[in-house]
Amino acid sequence: MTLSAFDWLIIAAYFAFSLIIGLYYARRAGRSTEEYFLSDRSMPWWLAGTSMVATTFAADTPLAVTEMVARNGVAGNWLWWSLLASGMLTVFFFARLWRRARVMTDVEFVELRYSGKPAAFLRGFRALYLGFAINLIIMGWVNLGMAKVLSGTLGISKWQALALCLGITFIYSILSGFWGVVVTDAVQFVIAMVGSIALAVFAVDAVGGINALKSKLADIHPVVQSDPLILSADAFGADGAISLWPDGSALWMLPLLTLVVYLGVNWWASWYPGAEPGGGGYIAQRIFSAKDERHGLFATLWFNIAHYALRPWPWIIVALCSLVLYKGAALNPETGRPDAAFGYVQVMNDYLPVGFRGLLLASFGAAYMSTMSTQMNWGASYIVNDFYRRFVRRGASEKHYVLASRVATLIIVLLSIVVTYFMNRITGGWERG
């Protein structure tokens, strides 16, 4: 992708704005851990809810959705749409209760709910398991998604891409704490959505309109990779690619068997921040930060509406267009081999005009940074509040714990780079995580 001076100006302006926000909130974040991790529990619902949506919108997300659509049509998204049930239960049954608990993390609640040494052990174990193991897996595939975008558009290596984006995200996250994370989330979400909608418009125009897209999809074959979950490579058919319900071409999404399991079991058996049973993770963190119980409930409701009903459709449209434009054969520029996820990036390369290229790359940077800044802050909250302060260093000053939080953030970032090194496919983590 060739960028004009105007494109580079847009990208530079976005990164500069993010750093300014980090510097603005730096002094406030240093007051206490409650300020650093929960913005002193003063967040309005619309800001907390938008931050929830932005956090689950990372650079890897459009690529993962593109890969799902390329392999199984629109119905492939039931891999994560099935989690809506637990998200709505969080809204109407748990959001008010989380805010009422007045804890700093959902892991801290374990020791309030239960008692004795077993409860304390469980709190410490979950803090390390979620703060390191789960958190680093998520950060790994997010890093991988952003590296794919930048290597596919600018031709730079994975490590050059990570050094740029991860470095800037780390600086403003470690300085500004939760206020900086949430405020930049809101700005980043607007930029990311404007960019993805613009790309969908250009992609539809490239295939000749919606009617042309529907007719051309009938002869497209699903992308088949070396994966035992894929059974056939027959063409999608007249409505297969755009059908909301699976047609049985993939073992993991048989309509009367596995789909029933996804709808009946997956939503309560899977751990996914924002959709785990009862809420938790960084969704609970934003509920804790809300002004009161009412603000916590409305924040969670707005998140679920935007996350499931509004946000994914521009990505799905671009994914369908990429199937028509490249016959499901977009190439990964690093390997030279077909890579379904790169269909999204290839549409960016081939069909975006000057100005919009910078906007789209800035939107990917925004999506990436909103997720990574949350993972850093959220993971550090477990490590410091539920392990370090609980078991290692009790009774220290708030300044000490804020410093420990910043050190924990640095450790998380360094370990996430190691995890990214060993990852090679985004949806592998989604399917088997």
C-alpha positions in Angstrom: 0.0 0.0 0.0 1.3 3.4 -1.0 0.6 6.2 1.5 0.5 9.9 0.6 1.7 12.7 2.9 -1.9 13.3 3.9 -2.3 9.6 4.9 0.9 9.8 7.1 -0.4 13.0 8.6 -3.6 11.3 9.7 -1.7 8.4 11.3 0.8 10.7 13.1 -2.0 12.9 14.4 -3.8 9.9 15.9 -0.7 8.6 17.7 0.2 12.1 19.0 -3.4 12.5 20.3 -3.1 9.2 22.2 0.1 10.2 23.8 -1.3 13.6 24.8 -4.2 11.9 26.6 -1.8 9.7 28.5 0.2 12.7 29.6 -2.9 14.6 30.6 -4.1 11.8 33.0 -0.6 10.8 34.3 -0.7 12.8 37.5 -4.2 11.8 38.4 -3.4 8.1 37.9 -0.6 8.2 40.4 -2.9 9.0 43.4 -4.0 5.5 44.3 -4.7 2.0 42.9 -8.4 2.8 42.9 -7.7 5.7 40.6 -5.2 3.8 38.5 -7.5 0.8 38.0 -11.0 2.1 38.4 -10.9 5.9 37.8 -12.1 6.5 41.4 -15.5 4.9 40.5 -16.7 8.0 38.7 -17.2 6.8 35.1 -20.5 7.6 33.2 -22.3 4.7 31.6 -21.8 5.8 28.0 -18.0 6.1 28.4 -17.7 2.9 30.3 -19.9 1.0 27.8 -18.1 2.4 24.8 -14.8 1.4 26.4 -16.2 -2.1 26.7 -16.9 -2.2 23.0 -13.6 -0.7 22.0 -11.7 -3.2 24.1 -13.2 -6.2 22.3 -12.5 -4.5 18.9 -8.8 -5.2 18.2 -6.7 -5.4 15.1 -7.2 -9.1 14.9 -11.0 -9.0 15.1 -11.8 -8.0 11.5 -9.2 -10.5 10.3 -10.6 -13.3 12.4 -14.2 -12.5 11.2 -12.9 -12.5 7.6 -11.4 -16.0 8.1 -14.6 -17.3 9.6 -16.7 -16.0 6.8 -14.2 -17.3 4.2 -14.4 -20.8 5.7 -18.0 -21.1 6.7 -19.9 -18.0 5.4 -21.7 -15.5 7.7 -22.9 -18.5 9.9 -19.3 -19.1 10.9 -19.7 -16.2 13.4 -21.9 -18.4 15.6 -18.5 -19.3 17.1 -18.8 -16.1 19.1 -22.4 -15.0 18.5 -23.4 -17.9 20.8 -22.0 -16.0 23.7 -24.7 -13.3 23.6 -26.8 -15.3 26.1 -24.4 -14.8 28.9 -23.8 -11.2 28.0 -27.5 -10.4 28.4 -27.6 -12.3 31.7 -24.8 -10.0 32.9 -26.9 -7.0 31.9 -30.1 -7.9 33.7 -29.0 -10.1 36.6 -25.4 -9.3 37.5 -24.3 -5.7 36.5 -26.0 -4.1 39.5 -24.6 -6.8 41.9 -21.1 -6.3 40.6 -21.2 -2.6 41.2 -22.7 -3.1 44.6 -19.9 -5.4 45.7 -17.4 -2.4 45.7 -14.4 -4.7 45.0 -11.5 -3.8 42.7 -11.5 -7.0 40.6 -13.9 -9.9 40.1 -11.1 -12.1 41.5 -11.2 -10.2 44.8 -14.9 -11.2 45.1 -13.9 -14.9 45.4 -12.5 -14.3 48.9 -15.6 -12.3 49.9 -18.0 -15.0 48.6 -16.1 -17.9 50.2 -13.8 -18.0 53.2 -10.6 -19.4 54.7 -7.4 -20.6 53.1 -9.0 -22.3 50.2 -10.7 -19.1 49.1 -7.4 -17.2 49.5 -5.6 -19.8 47.4 -8.3 -19.6 44.7 -8.0 -15.8 44.6 -4.2 -15.9 44.2 -4.4 -18.7 41.7 -7.0 -17.0 39.5 -5.1 -13.7 39.7 -2.0 -15.3 38.2 -3.9 -17.5 35.8 -6.0 -14.7 34.4 -3.4 -12.0 34.7 -0.7 -14.0 33.0 -1.8 -17.1 31.2 -5.2 -16.0 29.7 -4.2 -12.4 29.4 -1.0 -13.2 27.5 -2.8 -15.5 25.0 -5.2 -12.7 24.2 -2.4 -10.2 23.8 -0.5 -12.7 21.6 -3.3 -13.0 19.0 -4.0 -9.3 19.1 -0.3 -8.6 18.5 -0.3 -11.1 15.7 -3.4 -9.4 14.1 -1.8 -6.0 14.1 1.5 -7.4 12.8 -0.4 -9.0 9.9 -2.2 -5.7 9.1 1.0 -3.7 9.0 3.1 -6.3 7.2 0.4 -6.7 4.6 -0.1 -2.9 4.0 3.3 -1.3 4.7 5.5 -4.3 4.1 7.3 -4.0 7.4 8.2 -7.0 9.6 6.2 -8.3 12.5 8.7 -7.0 15.1 8.9 -3.5 13.5 5.1 -3.3 13.6 5.0 -4.5 17.3 7.8 -2.1 18.3 5.8 0.9 17.0 2.3 0.1 18.2 3.1 -1.8 21.4 5.6 0.9 22.5 3.2 3.8 22.1 0.3 1.8 23.8 2.6 0.9 26.7 3.7 4.5 27.3 0.2 6.0 27.5 -1.2 3.1 29.5 1.5 3.0 32.1 1.3 6.8 32.5 -2.4 7.5 32.6 -4.0 4.4 34.2 -7.7 3.6 33.7 -8.9 7.2 32.9 -6.4 7.3 30.0 -7.4 3.9 28.8 -11.1 4.6 28.8 -11.0 8.1 27.2 -8.7 6.9 24.4 -11.0 3.9 24.0 -13.9 6.2 23.2 -11.9 8.1 20.6 -10.4 4.9 19.2 -13.8 3.3 18.8 -15.2 6.2 16.7 -12.1 6.2 14.5 -12.2 2.4 14.1 -15.9 2.3 13.2 -15.6 5.1 10.7 -12.7 3.3 9.0 -14.4 -0.1 8.8 -17.7 1.4 7.5 -15.7 3.3 4.8 -13.9 0.2 3.8 -17.2 -1.7 3.5 -18.6 1.0 1.2 -15.6 0.9 -1.1 -15.6 -3.0 -1.1 -19.2 -3.2 -2.2 -18.6 -0.6 -4.9 -15.7 -2.7 -6.2 -17.8 -5.8 -6.7 -20.6 -3.9 -8.4 -23.1 -3.4 -5.6 -25.0 -5.6 -3.1 -27.0 -7.5 -5.8 -23.8 -8.3 -7.7 -22.2 -9.5 -4.5 -25.0 -11.9 -3.8 -25.1 -13.4 -7.2 -21.3 -13.8 -7.5 -21.0 -15.5 -4.1 -23.0 -18.5 -5.4 -20.0 -19.9 -7.2 -17.4 -19.2 -4.5 -15.8 -22.1 -2.7 -15.2 -21.9 1.0 -11.5 -21.6 2.0 -10.1 -24.9 3.1 -7.1 -25.1 5.2 -5.2 -28.0 6.7 -7.7 -28.3 9.5 -9.7 -31.5 10.5 -12.7 -29.3 11.3 -13.3 -28.6 7.6 -15.2 -31.3 5.8 -15.7 -30.1 2.2 -14.9 -27.4 -0.3 -18.2 -27.4 -2.2 -19.4 -24.0 -3.4 -21.4 -21.9 -0.9 -24.4 -22.1 -3.2 -27.0 -19.4 -3.9 -27.5 -18.4 -0.2 -24.9 -20.4 1.7 -22.3 -17.6 2.2 -24.9 -15.1 3.4 -27.1 -17.4 5.4 -27.2 -16.7 9.1 -27.5 -20.4 9.8 -24.9 -23.1 9.0 -25.4 -25.6 6.2 -23.4 -28.4 7.7 -20.2 -28.1 5.6 -18.0 -27.8 8.7 -17.9 -30.4 11.4 -17.8 -27.8 14.2 -21.0 -26.2 13.1 -23.4 -29.0 12.1 -26.9 -27.3 12.3 -28.6 -29.8 14.5 -25.7 -31.0 16.6 -22.8 -28.7 17.3 -24.8 -25.5 16.8 -27.2 -26.7 19.6 -24.1 -27.2 21.8 -22.9 -23.8 21.0 -26.2 -22.2 21.8 -26.9 -24.3 24.8 -23.5 -24.9 26.4 -20.8 -22.7 24.9 -22.3 -19.4 26.3 -21.9 -20.6 29.9 -18.9 -23.0 29.6 -16.5 -20.6 27.8 -14.4 -18.0 29.4 -14.5 -14.8 27.3 -14.3 -11.3 28.9 -17.7 -9.8 28.7 -19.5 -13.0 28.0 -18.4 -15.3 30.8 -21.3 -16.4 33.0 -22.1 -13.5 35.3 -19.7 -11.1 33.7 -16.2 -10.6 34.7 -12.8 -9.6 33.4 -12.5 -6.1 32.0 -16.3 -5.8 31.6 -16.6 -6.2 35.4 -13.7 -3.7 35.8 -15.8 -1.1 33.9 -18.9 -1.9 35.9 -16.8 -1.4 39.1 -15.7 2.0 37.7 -19.2 3.2 37.0 -20.8 6.0 39.0 -23.5 3.8 40.5 -25.5 0.6 39.8 -27.7 2.2 37.2 -24.7 3.4 35.2 -23.1 0.0 35.4 -26.3 -1.6 34.0 -26.7 0.8 31.1 -23.0 0.5 30.2 -23.2 -3.2 29.9 -26.4 -3.0 27.9 -24.9 -0.6 25.4 -21.9 -2.9 25.1 -23.9 -5.9 24.2 -26.0 -4.0 21.6 -22.9 -2.6 19.9 -20.8 -5.7 20.2 -23.2 -8.2 18.7 -25.7 -6.2 16.7 -23.9 -3.2 15.3 -20.1 -3.5 15.1 -19.5 -6.8 13.1 -21.5 -6.1 9.9 -19.0 -3.8 8.1 -16.4 -6.5 8.6 -18.7 -9.3 7.4 -19.5 -7.2 4.3 -15.8 -6.7 3.5 -15.1 -10.4 4.1 -17.8 -11.4 1.6 -16.5 -8.9 -0.9 -13.0 -10.3 -0.5 -14.3 -13.8 -1.4 -15.6 -12.4 -4.7 -12.6 -10.2 -5.5 -9.9 -12.8 -4.7 -11.8 -16.1 -5.0 -10.9 -16.8 -1.4 -7.2 -16.7 -2.3 -5.7 -13.6 -0.8 -2.0 -14.1 -0.2 0.0 -13.5 2.9 2.9 -11.4 1.7 5.3 -12.9 4.3 4.7 -16.5 3.3 3.4 -16.2 -0.2 0.6 -18.7 0.7 -3.2 -18.3 0.8 -4.4 -16.8 4.0 -8.1 -16.2 4.4 -7.7 -13.5 7.0 -5.6 -11.4 4.6 -8.7 -10.9 2.4 -9.5 -7.9 4.6 -6.1 -6.4 4.3 -5.9 -7.0 0.5 -9.2 -5.1 0.0 -7.5 -2.2 1.9 -4.5 -2.3 -0.3 -6.4 -2.5 -3.6 -9.5 -0.3 -3.2 -8.9 2.5 -0.8 -8.3 6.0 -2.2 -5.7 8.5 -0.8 -6.7 9.8 2.6 -8.8 6.7 3.5 -5.7 4.6 3.6 -4.3 6.6 6.4 -7.7 6.6 8.1 -8.0 2.8 7.9 -4.5 2.2 9.2 -5.2 4.7 12.0 -8.4 2.8 12.8 -6.5 -0.5 13.0 -4.0 1.2 15.3 -6.9 2.5 17.4 -8.6 -0.9 17.6 -5.3 -2.5 18.5 -4.4 0.1 21.1 -7.8 0.1 22.8 -7.5 -3.7 23.4 -3.9 -3.8 24.4 -4.1 -0.9 26.9 -7.0 -2.6 28.6 -5.2 -5.9 28.7 -2.2 -4.2 30.3 -4.2 -2.3 32.9 -6.7 -5.2 33.6 -3.9 -7.8 33.9 -1.9 -5.6 36.2 -4.9 -5.1 38.5 -5.1 -8.9 39.2 -1.4 -9.3 39.7 -1.1 -6.3 42.1 -4.4 -6.2 43.9 -5.0 -10.0 44.2 -1.6 -11.4 44.4 1.1 -8.9 45.3 -0.8 -6.8 47.8 -2.7 -9.8 49.2 0.2 -12.3 49.6 3.5 -10.5 49.0 3.5 -7.0 50.4 0.7 -5.9 52.7 0.2 -2.5 54.2 2.4 -0.5 51.8 1.5 3.0 50.7 -0.7 3.6 47.7 2.2 5.2 45.8 4.1 1.9 46.3 1.2 -0.1 44.8 0.9 2.3 41.9 4.6 1.8 41.1 4.1 -2.0 41.4 1.2 -1.7 39.0 3.4 0.0 36.4 6.2 -2.6 36.9 3.6 -5.4 36.4 2.4 -3.7 33.2 6.0 -3.8 31.9 6.3 -7.5 32.7 3.1 -8.3 31.0 4.1 -6.4 27.8 7.5 -8.2 27.6 5.9 -11.6 28.1 3.2 -10.9 25.5 6.0 -10.4 22.9 7.3 -13.9 23.7 3.8 -15.4 23.3 3.3 -13.6 20.0 6.5 -15.2 18.7 5.0 -18.7 19.0 1.6 -17.8 17.4 0.8 -18.1 13.7 -3.0 -18.2 13.3 -5.5 -15.9 14.9 -8.7 -18.0 14.9 -6.8 -21.0 16.4 -6.8 -19.2 19.7 -10.6 -18.4 19.3 -11.6 -21.9 18.4 -9.5 -23.8 21.0 -9.0 -21.2 23.7 
